[in-house]
Amino acid sequence: MSRELLSSQDAARRLGITTATLYDWLAQSDAGTFMIRGQPTTINYYQGGRKGQGRIKIDSQELERLLELMFVSPKSQTIRRAPRKQTSMQHITTKLGRPDD
């Protein structure tokens, strides 16, 4: 199975974000603080170079996984009941009248 490794510019374009945003996401992922739609998420990527400071490459399957996490499906709306008519003196919570002996 061959893998297609994309540059950070191509990966950002496919995700629909800027390259700077992609680098920010990768930094958050490395720190363990990256979230998509409220779910903690990590991004797996390759980085070459002798000290790991080379060009970033991201697998196309990883991008598909991120796009699936970003996918939003519409939810059905809950039917709201009409508000009940409020009675007067709603702040009084005890029975009115003379106390029983």
MIZA-533752 format. One record per atom (N, C-alpha, C, O): residue in one letter; x, y, z. Coordinates in steps of 0.001 Angstrom, whole numbers, padded with zeros to 6 digits, always signed. Each point is the difference from the previous one (the first is absolute). Layout:
N
AXYZ...
END
This chain:
101
M+000854-001173+000000M-000854+001173+000000M+000900+001235+000000M+000760+000215+000944S-000843+000574-001970S+000844+001187-000081S-000676+001170+000704S-001221+000150-000025R+002040+000659+000641R-000503+001165+000725R+000338+001254-000793R+001074+000117-000591E-002009+000805+000595E+000254+001283-000648E+000317+000999+001109E-000862+000334+000813L+002095+000134-000790L+000412+000984+000991L-000109+001386-000618L+000553+000266-001067L-001273+000611+001754L-000237+001348-000508L+000820+001009+000788L+000259-000189+001189S+000138+001238-001845S+000701+001085+000679S-000985+000745+000889S-001212-000181-000117S+001728+001008+000993S-000880+000740+000908S-000904+000966-000776S-001143+000229+000396Q+001649+000333-001493Q-000827+000901-000797Q-001159-000753-000650Q-001135+000475+000010D+001422-001656-000580D-001058-000798-000629D-000985-000523+001034D-001204-000036-000252A+001707-000370+001416A-000873-000502+001063A-000934+001102+000491A-001191-000238+000201A+001727+001442-000007A-000822+001119+000456A-001061+000339-001036A-001146+000280+000352R+001518-000303-001619R-000953+000291-001067R-001119-001041-000014R-001167+000345-000187R+001517-001611+000385R-001009-001062-000006R-000932+000118+001211R-001184-000323-000097L+001718+000786+001246L-000826+000187+001189L-000812+001293-000054L-000949+000177+000764G+001326+000723-001669G-000720+001263-000116G+000438+001030+001018G-000785+000863+000393I+002038-000948+000040I+000547+000942+000980I+001302+000568-000540I+000511-000461-001020T+000024+001460+001704T+001286+000555-000414T+001128-000872+000536T-000195-000797+000918T+001368+000960-001500T+001156-000767+000453T+000366+000369+001434T+000406-000863+000777A-000546+002138-000424A+000301+000425+001372A-000945-000670+000999A+000416-000380+001095T-001683+000239-001475T-000956-000682+000880T+000371-001469+000151T-000112-000555+001093L+000552-000082-002176L+000429-001399+000073L+001181-000149+000951L+000031-000929+000807Y+000947+001840-000896Y+001144-000058+000917Y-000445+000196+001448Y+000545-000626+000909D-001530+001491-000698D-000539+000204+001346D-000674-001268+000498D+000173-000384+001156W-000945-000271-002026W-000655-001254+000370W+001029-001063+000363W-000186-000739+000967L+001274+000656-001738L+001034-000997+000286L+000668+000276+001340L+000296-000928+000754A-000059+002197-000457A+000594+000353+001297A-000950-000360+001143A+000435-000525+001025Q-001722+000803-001195Q-000977-000376+001028Q-000087-001511+000146Q-000140-000508+001112S+000221-000217-002226S-000036-001459+000048S+001203-000545+000754S-000130-000924+000802D+001304+001497-001059D+001211-000433+000710D-000116+000260+001502D+000503-000780+000809A-001163+001871-000440A-000164+000353+001413A-001150-000760+000660A-000132+000013+001224G-000701-000676-002032G-001133-000753+000537G-001213+000853+000302G-000857-000403+000787T+000766+001581-001400T-001121+000901+000268T-000898+000227-001215T-000909+000830+000053F+001148-001546-001130F-000775+000211-001223F-001340-000708+000097F-000073-001163+000396M-000999+001882-000765M-001348-000567+000041M-000738+000335-001282M+000123+001101-000538I-000891-002067+000059I-000901+000216-001129I-001392-000343+000489I-000256-001124+000431R-000649+002100-000500R-001385-000161+000426R-000096-000569+001416R-000863-000830+000286G+001755+001280+000595G-000037-000380+001412G+000665-001320+000319G-000034-000435+001152Q+000641-000222-002134Q+000676-001272+000226Q+001503+000199-000059Q+000503+000588-000957P+000235-001071+001975P+001466+000073-000074P+000480-000807-001211P-000422-001138-000208T+001289+001731-000567T+000448-000610-001251T+001497+000179-000153T+000557+001026+000391T+000089-002027-000958T+001416+000126-000350T+000128-000092-001511T-000817-000627-000675I+001853+001263+000162I+000271-000038-001437I+001333-000703-000180I+001017+000432+000543N-001026-001514-001304N+001231-000738-000282N+000614+000558-001277N-000680+000133-001018Y+001964+000193+001077Y+000675+000559-001169Y+001461-000412+000023Y+000510-000479+001013Y+000149+000671-002136Y+001412-000327-000150Y+000790+001294-000075Y-000438+000983-000597Q+001615-001002+001217Q+000874+001164-000072Q+001426-000502-000153Q+000525-000704+000863G+000093+001079-001980G+001355-000458-000293G+001037+000910+000622G-000306+000838+000848G+001510-001017-001278G+001103+000817+000502G+000762-000716+001099G-000518-000924+000627R+001745+001353-000397R+000857-000668+000979R-000516+000172+001416R+000091-000921+000812K-000632+002088-000510K-000500+000258+001355K-001523+000144+000022K-000557+000560+000945G-000107-001057-001967G-001453+000087-000052G-000503+001383-000328G-001118+000359+000368Q+001926+000424-001056Q-000406+001355-000355Q-000202+000162-001508Q-000004+001115-000521G-000163-002247-000169G-000157+000046-001451G-001430+000259-000421G-000838+000415+000800R+000578-000665-002057R-001323+000248-000562R-001021-000995+000545R+000302-001168+000244I-001513+001671-000066I-001089-000813+000536I-000748-000655-001152I-000302+000640-001007K+000008-001923+001169K-000792-000759-000960K-001132-000677+000769K+000203-000537+001089I-001389+000573-001673I-001172-000596+000642I-000624-000999-000956I-000179+000280-001186D-000149-001441+001714D-000616-001059-000784D-001414+000417-000408D-000726+000609+000786S+000345-000940-002011S-001335+000378-000476S-001101-000692+000808S-001085+000559+000159Q+001348-001766+000354Q-000989-000685+000842Q-000215+000746+001312Q-001110+000014+000531E+002164+000604-000007E-000123+000792+001224E-000876+001225-000254E-000786+000392+000861L+000920+000206-002032L-000839+001146-000347L-001464-000414-000128L-000895+000738+000413E+000654-001912-000983E-001378-000493-000105E-000588-000221+001390E-001176+000288+000225R+001977-000794+000705R-000464-000211+001373R-000360+001337+000644R-001030+000106+000664L+001865+000912-000852L-000281+001318+000555L-001264+000609-000613L-000798+000620+000702L+000622-000799-002005L-001201+000523-000649L-001252-000694+000525L-001039+000644+000146E+001115-001934+000138E-001142-000716+000573E-000321+000528+001396E-001171+000110+000364L+002209+000221+000431L-000232+000547+001332L-000635+001385-000078L-000751+000388+000895M+001045+000355-001952M-000529+001349-000160M-001407-000006-000612M-000665+001036-000022F+000211-002181-000470F-001293-000088-000682F-001131+000278+000982F-000016-000531+001111V-000922+001362-001528V-001162+000346+000822V-001249-000467-000725V-000205+000311-001173S-000626-001061+001881S-001285-000398-000578S-001099+000720+000763S+000072+000123+001223P-001075+000348-001924P-001064+000745+000677P-000776-000904+000954P-000235-001176-000281K-000151+001748+001404K-000787-000716+000991K-001438+000474-000103K-000270+001153-000335S-000646-002064+000629S-001402+000386-000047S-000297+000969+001137S+000548-000110+001097Q-001410+001040-001382Q-000338+000998+001010Q-001020-000584+000963Q-000920-000715-000397T+001106+001036+001675T-000964-000446+000989T-001198+000943-000020T+000144+001210-000170I-001304-001780+000344I-001224+000799-000018I-000143+000660+001363I-000015-000670+001032R-000088+001964-001045R-000134+000752+001248R-001465+000208+000306R-000806+000303-000880R+000484-000469+002133R-001373+000257+000427R-000220+001497+000144R+000923+000768+000272A-002156-000390-000461A-000349+001404+000195A+000139+000314+001487A-000325-000843+000836P+000795+002021-000496P+000156+000331+001420P-001346+000012+000706P-001007+000451-000544R+001018-000962+001779R-001237-000019+000785R-000317+001395+000490R+000887+000813+000263K-002167-000565-000151K-000421+001301+000497K+000362+000081+001479K-000349-000883+000784Q+001035+001926-000419Q+000449+000136+001373Q-001114+000610+000851Q-000684+000939-000406T+000534-001503+001587T-000991+000529+000918T+000592+001185+000745T+001218+000148+000099S-002090+000678+000415S+000499+001134+000767S+000541-000500+001330S-000379-001076+000462M+001237+001831+000136M+000642-000308+001273M+000730-001341-000044M-000134-000812+000915Q+000885+000587-001951Q+000692-001269-000127Q+001172-000119+000978Q+000551-001087+000174H-000172+002185+000459H+001091-000051+000973H-000466-000516+001357H+000832-000319+000850I-002143+000229-000628I-000537-000518+001253I-000074-001517-000119I-000636-000530-000911T+001287-000159+001831T+000073-001452-000113T-000770-000729+001081T-000025-001230-000005T-000618+001950+000951T-000779-000650+001045T-001477+000190-000258T-000402+000830-000816K-000390-001597+001511K-001450+000105-000133K-000456+001302+000632K+000422+000358+001099L-001283+000336-001806L-000494+001260+000508L-001185-000226+000955L-000712-001001-000090G+000532+001934+000980G-001128-000075+000932G+000510-000090+001440G+001195+000104+000277R-002175-000304+000640R+000381-000114+001417R+000642-001350+000260R-000416-001009-000568P+001439+000987+001432P+000613-001284+000333P-000978-000872+000775P-000776+000486+000822D+000831-001784-001101D-000867-000956+000709D+000511-000197+001430D+001204+000016+000255D-002123-000195+000641D+000385-000227+001401D+000295-001439+000252D+000340-000373+001123
END
